[in-house]
Amino acid sequence: MISRSLKQISSLSVSTVFSRILGLLRDVLLFSALGSGMISSAFIIAFTIPNLFRRMLGEGALSSAFVPVFEEVRSKNEPSAFNLLNQTLSRILLYFGGIIGVMIVIVWVLTHTLSLPPNWEIAFPMLQFLLPYALLICLAAILTAALNCLGQFFLPSLSPILLNLCMIGAILIGSRILNKTDLQVAHLICLGVLFGGVVQFLLPFGLALLKKWKPRLRIDKSPEISEVGKLFATATVGAAILQINLLVTRLIAFQISDEAVSQLYVASRIVEFPLGLFTVAIYTVLFPKLSRSFAEKKTSEFSNILKEGFLAMTLISLPCAIGIGMLATPVLSMLFQWGNYSVQDVMATSPILAIYAACIPFYSYTALFTRAFHAEKDMKLPVVISGYSMGLNILLSLALIQPFGVQGLAIANLSTSVAQFGALSYFWLKHHKPSNALSFLPPLSRILVSNLFLIATVTFGIHHTSSFSTNASKWQLSVSLISIIGISAAVYFTVGLVFKLHKYLPKN
């Protein structure tokens, strides 16, 4: 019988599949229309800023601070939990809305008073237009977090699909129907993002109403909202560090060449596919359960949930990393080599993608262990570790950019992700000293052996196909790539059944 957690993870993954496929289609169309030059890089930089706030606040610090307190309150009294939701949303609307307004004015002043480089002359007007999206998506993220605590995962997870559809529509209208210039297309995409933010907010808003939530503007104080505020203040620093880390990497790349940001972006987008499909699904489902177990002082249950999450992350993220790393060039060719995105762009991006692929398991583990600390309302330690990680990433980026160029930035990110996970796991084991700390080793060894079969299958497929050459047609490339992926997945699944790896999936 399939466990409830596994059903929730599966339903979340199904919706994420469509979102990620549409996201890839969106990026393929974007680079096909704009290429990998200055305009696409400027849009990516402009879009990074509101996304930074979304990940830092909505889906990062605020959700991490909100969920444990909301779960604790809801276990005692659901109406009080809805009151906490109203207090949180009201503060986002008033405080964060004011910050966004000030930022729009500052960007406008800078655009009209400074003599900016050409790339920033393009990026700043787009940033000014995209900033309101940050407010909408942060409101939507808190509503989604509340719905997750109430056991609603599938429908709220559909909201990214709406954003992707809006952006795809804007690209097609601008480039294919109206035949606008590249810059005009980029401005239409910004409009699509803003409209997508509106519909992304309306979906969880409507679903929350169906859960008998009554929206109210509540700026009164309570012990619960004060606790959320305290947790949020600490978590914001950690989340800000993570997003500033990403921003610094892209800003450094923005100074290397017009193509560097686009190369990093394309590689990260492919890596985000399995992360969003599986990693986010796993920790999104397990985070409320970890928070509930901690609130109810069920120490053994908490440890078991974390162990199951770690093994599930390994079971899924490791083969994804191996597959993407080994098949980086054909994957890029099949997905992105259209229109203005050339063979040269593929060859320049493929080593970056291979390096980023190696980050997938470590990104997954870091996200899970961070949520475990957050479930215990310990925001400080992950923040300190994130701070050191950011410093390490900057130092490595500056040291490696000269000998390795853009690839040096990717190597710095990989090294930092390994170090960050190592620190989180070390302090977790040091602080908790679980009696079953080594119990994950036997199943982990079986997972590793299963991945050796996967590597052998992919290697055999690569050496026995001629469709990965630059002369092969898109159809030949696609058939060969899909065949190798399908056969490799079947081999991994079969070996997994022999080793009974399904026993290590979440059961709660």
LUMPAVEX-570046 format. One record per residue (C-alpha): residue number from 1; x, y, z; chain. Coordinates in steps of 0.05 Angstrom, whole numbers, m for minus. Layout:
REM residues N
REC num     c1     c2     c3 chaine
REC NUM      X      Y      Z      A
...
REM end
This chain:
REM residues 508
REC num     c1     c2     c3 chaine
REC   1      0      0      0      A
REC   2     28     68    m20      A
REC   3     42    113     40      A
REC   4      8    180     48      A
REC   5     74    217     43      A
REC   6     92    180    m21      A
REC   7     24    197    m51      A
REC   8     34    270    m34      A
REC   9    105    271    m62      A
REC  10     80    236   m125      A
REC  11     22    284   m136      A
REC  12     69    343   m125      A
REC  13    119    313   m173      A
REC  14     66    303   m227      A
REC  15     46    375   m226      A
REC  16    119    396   m225      A
REC  17    133    354   m287      A
REC  18     86    397   m327      A
REC  19    113    460   m296      A
REC  20    186    441   m311      A
REC  21    170    419   m382      A
REC  22    135    484   m395      A
REC  23    193    520   m361      A
REC  24    243    487   m408      A
REC  25    198    502   m468      A
REC  26    195    575   m444      A
REC  27    271    579   m441      A
REC  28    279    544   m508      A
REC  29    232    595   m539      A
REC  30    266    653   m502      A
REC  31    336    636   m527      A
REC  32    310    618   m596      A
REC  33    279    687   m600      A
REC  34    334    728   m565      A
REC  35    396    685   m572      A
REC  36    448    684   m516      A
REC  37    472    756   m523      A
REC  38    463    821   m486      A
REC  39    387    826   m487      A
REC  40    374    756   m460      A
REC  41    428    765   m407      A
REC  42    398    832   m387      A
REC  43    329    800   m379      A
REC  44    358    744   m337      A
REC  45    392    794   m291      A
REC  46    328    835   m285      A
REC  47    286    772   m272      A
REC  48    338    748   m221      A
REC  49    322    806   m173      A
REC  50    247    791   m161      A
REC  51    263    717   m162      A
REC  52    314    731   m108      A
REC  53    260    760    m64      A
REC  54    213    703    m81      A
REC  55    264    650    m60      A
REC  56    292    691     m3      A
REC  57    225    712     28      A
REC  58    165    676      0      A
REC  59    193    606    m10      A
REC  60    253    614     36      A
REC  61    257    651    101      A
REC  62    184    669    110      A
REC  63    158    600     94      A
REC  64    210    568    139      A
REC  65    190    615    196      A
REC  66    116    610    183      A
REC  67    105    534    175      A
REC  68    131    510    244      A
REC  69     90    563    281      A
REC  70     29    552    238      A
REC  71     32    477    249      A
REC  72     39    486    324      A
REC  73    m20    534    328      A
REC  74    m63    492    281      A
REC  75    m53    430    324      A
REC  76    m88    468    380      A
REC  77   m138    512    344      A
REC  78   m149    519    269      A
REC  79   m184    588    271      A
REC  80   m123    615    308      A
REC  81    m79    588    253      A
REC  82   m120    625    201      A
REC  83   m113    688    243      A
REC  84    m37    678    241      A
REC  85    m42    671    165      A
REC  86    m79    738    160      A
REC  87    m28    772    205      A
REC  88     29    746    162      A
REC  89     m2    765     96      A
REC  90    m20    834    122      A
REC  91     51    848    142      A
REC  92     78    824     74      A
REC  93     28    869     38      A
REC  94     44    931     79      A
REC  95    118    925     94      A
REC  96    144    889     33      A
REC  97     97    927    m12      A
REC  98    128    991     13      A
REC  99    198    965      1      A
REC 100    180    946    m70      A
REC 101    152   1016    m82      A
REC 102    216   1048    m58      A
REC 103    259   1002   m101      A
REC 104    218   1020   m163      A
REC 105    231   1094   m150      A
REC 106    306   1082   m138      A
REC 107    313   1043   m203      A
REC 108    276   1097   m241      A
REC 109    321   1151   m213      A
REC 110    384   1112   m228      A
REC 111    360   1098   m299      A
REC 112    348   1172   m313      A
REC 113    407   1203   m277      A
REC 114    467   1157   m287      A
REC 115    507   1142   m349      A
REC 116    500   1067   m350      A
REC 117    537   1014   m391      A
REC 118    495    988   m450      A
REC 119    477    922   m416      A
REC 120    451    958   m354      A
REC 121    414   1009   m396      A
REC 122    374    949   m422      A
REC 123    368    913   m355      A
REC 124    345    970   m309      A
REC 125    278    987   m344      A
REC 126    260    913   m345      A
REC 127    277    908   m271      A
REC 128    232    967   m255      A
REC 129    175    933   m290      A
REC 130    187    864   m258      A
REC 131    193    885   m185      A
REC 132    118    882   m169      A
REC 133    121    808   m187      A
REC 134    162    797   m123      A
REC 135    104    821    m79      A
REC 136     52    778   m114      A
REC 137     94    715   m111      A
REC 138    111    724    m37      A
REC 139     38    730    m19      A
REC 140     23    668    m61      A
REC 141     80    630    m28      A
REC 142     53    639     42      A
REC 143    m17    619     20      A
REC 144     14    557    m12      A
REC 145     53    541     52      A
REC 146    m11    544     93      A
REC 147    m46    499     42      A
REC 148     11    449     47      A
REC 149      2    447    122      A
REC 150    m71    432    110      A
REC 151    m53    373     66      A
REC 152    m66    408      0      A
REC 153     m6    398    m46      A
REC 154    m27    384   m118      A
REC 155    m70    444   m137      A
REC 156    m26    498   m105      A
REC 157     34    468   m142      A
REC 158      0    485   m208      A
REC 159     13    559   m201      A
REC 160     83    558   m234      A
REC 161     49    527   m295      A
REC 162      7    590   m301      A
REC 163     69    634   m300      A
REC 164    103    592   m354      A
REC 165     42    595   m398      A
REC 166     39    671   m392      A
REC 167    113    678   m410      A
REC 168    107    629   m468      A
REC 169     47    667   m494      A
REC 170     86    733   m490      A
REC 171    146    704   m527      A
REC 172    103    675   m583      A
REC 173     61    737   m591      A
REC 174    122    782   m593      A
REC 175    168    741   m637      A
REC 176    121    701   m681      A
REC 177     57    740   m688      A
REC 178     76    814   m681      A
REC 179    148    804   m705      A
REC 180    176    854   m655      A
REC 181    249    870   m645      A
REC 182    288    830   m593      A
REC 183    284    886   m542      A
REC 184    209    894   m553      A
REC 185    200    819   m544      A
REC 186    239    822   m479      A
REC 187    192    878   m454      A
REC 188    131    835   m473      A
REC 189    161    777   m433      A
REC 190    165    824   m373      A
REC 191     91    839   m382      A
REC 192     78    764   m385      A
REC 193    116    754   m319      A
REC 194     74    808   m285      A
REC 195      8    779   m310      A
REC 196     33    710   m289      A
REC 197     46    735   m219      A
REC 198    m27    758   m214      A
REC 199    m55    690   m233      A
REC 200     m3    654   m189      A
REC 201    m31    693   m130      A
REC 202   m104    683   m148      A
REC 203    m99    606   m150      A
REC 204    m77    593    m77      A
REC 205   m121    652    m55      A
REC 206   m182    617    m83      A
REC 207   m162    549    m55      A
REC 208   m152    579     15      A
REC 209   m222    608     12      A
REC 210   m248    538     m1      A
REC 211   m213    516     63      A
REC 212   m258    565    100      A
REC 213   m204    618    107      A
REC 214   m231    689    113      A
REC 215   m181    742     90      A
REC 216   m174    800    138      A
REC 217   m125    858    144      A
REC 218    m94    843    212      A
REC 219    m36    885    237      A
REC 220    m49    870    311      A
REC 221      4    835    352      A
REC 222      3    765    381      A
REC 223     54    717    411      A
REC 224     49    674    349      A
REC 225     64    729    298      A
REC 226    120    754    343      A
REC 227    151    685    341      A
REC 228    144    683    265      A
REC 229    178    751    263      A
REC 230    236    728    306      A
REC 231    247    665    266      A
REC 232    239    704    201      A
REC 233    291    756    221      A
REC 234    344    702    229      A
REC 235    322    659    170      A
REC 236    322    721    125      A
REC 237    396    729    134      A
REC 238    409    657    114      A
REC 239    362    660     54      A
REC 240    391    727     33      A
REC 241    460    697     35      A
REC 242    439    641    m12      A
REC 243    406    688    m62      A
REC 244    462    739    m58      A
REC 245    509    682    m73      A
REC 246    470    668   m137      A
REC 247    467    741   m155      A
REC 248    542    752   m144      A
REC 249    557    693   m189      A
REC 250    514    722   m244      A
REC 251    541    792   m235      A
REC 252    612    766   m241      A
REC 253    591    727   m304      A
REC 254    558    790   m331      A
REC 255    626    823   m332      A
REC 256    661    766   m369      A
REC 257    621    766   m434      A
REC 258    552    777   m462      A
REC 259    542    701   m465      A
REC 260    567    681   m396      A
REC 261    503    695   m357      A
REC 262    461    658   m408      A
REC 263    508    598   m406      A
REC 264    502    594   m330      A
REC 265    427    605   m333      A
REC 266    415    550   m385      A
REC 267    457    500   m345      A
REC 268    422    517   m280      A
REC 269    353    512   m312      A
REC 270    366    440   m334      A
REC 271    393    423   m265      A
REC 272    332    455   m233      A
REC 273    287    406   m270      A
REC 274    302    346   m225      A
REC 275    311    391   m165      A
REC 276    242    420   m174      A
REC 277    212    354   m195      A
REC 278    236    311   m137      A
REC 279    277    349    m85      A
REC 280    228    406    m74      A
REC 281    170    355    m74      A
REC 282    204    313    m20      A
REC 283    222    369     28      A
REC 284    156    406     16      A
REC 285    117    345     38      A
REC 286    165    326     95      A
REC 287    175    396    125      A
REC 288    106    402    157      A
REC 289    113    331    183      A
REC 290    181    346    213      A
REC 291    152    409    245      A
REC 292     93    370    273      A
REC 293    137    315    301      A
REC 294    181    367    335      A
REC 295    121    404    363      A
REC 296     94    339    391      A
REC 297    163    319    418      A
REC 298    166    255    378      A
REC 299    242    250    372      A
REC 300    245    180    342      A
REC 301    192    197    290      A
REC 302    230    260    272      A
REC 303    295    221    261      A
REC 304    259    169    219      A
REC 305    227    222    174      A
REC 306    295    255    163      A
REC 307    328    188    148      A
REC 308    274    170     98      A
REC 309    280    238     66      A
REC 310    356    231     59      A
REC 311    351    163     27      A
REC 312    295    185    m20      A
REC 313    337    245    m41      A
REC 314    396    199    m55      A
REC 315    353    148    m92      A
REC 316    329    201   m140      A
REC 317    381    256   m143      A
REC 318    442    213   m155      A
REC 319    419    180   m220      A
REC 320    394    248   m244      A
REC 321    463    278   m232      A
REC 322    498    221   m267      A
REC 323    451    222   m327      A
REC 324    453    297   m338      A
REC 325    528    300   m328      A
REC 326    543    244   m378      A
REC 327    492    267   m429      A
REC 328    503    343   m422      A
REC 329    519    357   m495      A
REC 330    462    318   m528      A
REC 331    413    343   m476      A
REC 332    431    415   m492      A
REC 333    429    402   m567      A
REC 334    360    371   m564      A
REC 335    330    423   m518      A
REC 336    362    489   m537      A
REC 337    395    485   m605      A
REC 338    341    524   m642      A
REC 339    339    590   m678      A
REC 340    393    637   m652      A
REC 341    420    586   m602      A
REC 342    478    554   m641      A
REC 343    523    493   m637      A
REC 344    577    539   m608      A
REC 345    530    558   m551      A
REC 346    517    484   m537      A
REC 347    591    467   m535      A
REC 348    607    526   m490      A
REC 349    551    508   m441      A
REC 350    558    432   m438      A
REC 351    619    430   m390      A
REC 352    584    480   m345      A
REC 353    522    435   m344      A
REC 354    565    374   m328      A
REC 355    594    410   m268      A
REC 356    526    436   m245      A
REC 357    498    365   m250      A
REC 358    546    342   m197      A
REC 359    515    393   m150      A
REC 360    446    361   m152      A
REC 361    453    311    m93      A
REC 362    488    364    m50      A
REC 363    435    417    m64      A
REC 364    382    365    m45      A
REC 365    416    345     20      A
REC 366    427    417     40      A
REC 367    355    435     28      A
REC 368    331    375     70      A
REC 369    378    387    129      A
REC 370    363    461    128      A
REC 371    288    445    134      A
REC 372    304    397    191      A
REC 373    338    453    230      A
REC 374    281    500    213      A
REC 375    229    450    237      A
REC 376    264    454    305      A
REC 377    261    530    299      A
REC 378    337    532    296      A
REC 379    349    585    243      A
REC 380    416    609    268      A
REC 381    462    550    251      A
REC 382    441    545    178      A
REC 383    451    620    172      A
REC 384    522    617    199      A
REC 385    539    559    152      A
REC 386    508    596     93      A
REC 387    550    657    110      A
REC 388    615    618    109      A
REC 389    591    583     45      A
REC 390    580    650     10      A
REC 391    649    674     30      A
REC 392    679    609      4      A
REC 393    641    614    m62      A
REC 394    663    686    m74      A
REC 395    736    670    m59      A
REC 396    735    608   m103      A
REC 397    699    646   m159      A
REC 398    751    701   m159      A
REC 399    808    650   m156      A
REC 400    782    604   m210      A
REC 401    753    654   m260      A
REC 402    821    672   m288      A
REC 403    846    602   m305      A
REC 404    778    570   m321      A
REC 405    732    628   m342      A
REC 406    657    614   m334      A
REC 407    671    542   m316      A
REC 408    710    567   m256      A
REC 409    645    597   m229      A
REC 410    611    529   m236      A
REC 411    669    494   m201      A
REC 412    664    545   m144      A
REC 413    590    531   m137      A
REC 414    602    455   m135      A
REC 415    657    461    m83      A
REC 416    613    507    m40      A
REC 417    553    460    m44      A
REC 418    595    401    m20      A
REC 419    624    442     37      A
REC 420    556    469     58      A
REC 421    525    400     62      A
REC 422    585    373     99      A
REC 423    579    427    152      A
REC 424    504    418    160      A
REC 425    508    343    168      A
REC 426    568    348    216      A
REC 427    532    396    263      A
REC 428    468    356    259      A
REC 429    502    293    281      A
REC 430    542    331    334      A
REC 431    481    364    365      A
REC 432    433    305    362      A
REC 433    478    243    368      A
REC 434    424    196    340      A
REC 435    431    123    361      A
REC 436    416    100    290      A
REC 437    464    148    256      A
REC 438    497     92    215      A
REC 439    433     55    198      A
REC 440    429     89    131      A
REC 441    495     60    107      A
REC 442    469     m9     83      A
REC 443    412     21     40      A
REC 444    460     76     16      A
REC 445    509     23     m8      A
REC 446    454    m11    m47      A
REC 447    435     55    m80      A
REC 448    508     67    m99      A
REC 449    514     m2   m130      A
REC 450    450      9   m169      A
REC 451    480     73   m197      A
REC 452    541     35   m221      A
REC 453    494     m5   m266      A
REC 454    465     61   m290      A
REC 455    533     88   m308      A
REC 456    551     25   m346      A
REC 457    486     28   m385      A
REC 458    494    102   m404      A
REC 459    567     90   m424      A
REC 460    547     32   m468      A
REC 461    492     74   m501      A
REC 462    539    132   m515      A
REC 463    591     88   m547      A
REC 464    541     52   m591      A
REC 465    505    110   m622      A
REC 466    527    157   m677      A
REC 467    469    205   m667      A
REC 468    506    250   m619      A
REC 469    550    280   m673      A
REC 470    538    352   m696      A
REC 471    516    325   m764      A
REC 472    459    284   m736      A
REC 473    388    308   m747      A
REC 474    346    332   m689      A
REC 475    301    272   m697      A
REC 476    360    222   m694      A
REC 477    388    258   m634      A
REC 478    322    258   m597      A
REC 479    308    184   m610      A
REC 480    377    163   m588      A
REC 481    376    206   m526      A
REC 482    306    185   m504      A
REC 483    325    112   m517      A
REC 484    388    116   m474      A
REC 485    350    151   m418      A
REC 486    293    102   m421      A
REC 487    336     40   m421      A
REC 488    381     67   m366      A
REC 489    321     84   m323      A
REC 490    293     14   m334      A
REC 491    359    m18   m313      A
REC 492    363     26   m251      A
REC 493    290     11   m233      A
REC 494    301    m64   m243      A
REC 495    364    m66   m201      A
REC 496    327    m24   m149      A
REC 497    272    m75   m145      A
REC 498    323   m131   m135      A
REC 499    355    m91    m79      A
REC 500    286    m72    m52      A
REC 501    303      2    m53      A
REC 502    229     21    m50      A
REC 503    230      2     23      A
REC 504    270     65     37      A
REC 505    219    113     10      A
REC 506    179    157     60      A
REC 507    126    116     97      A
REC 508     92    167    143      A
REM end
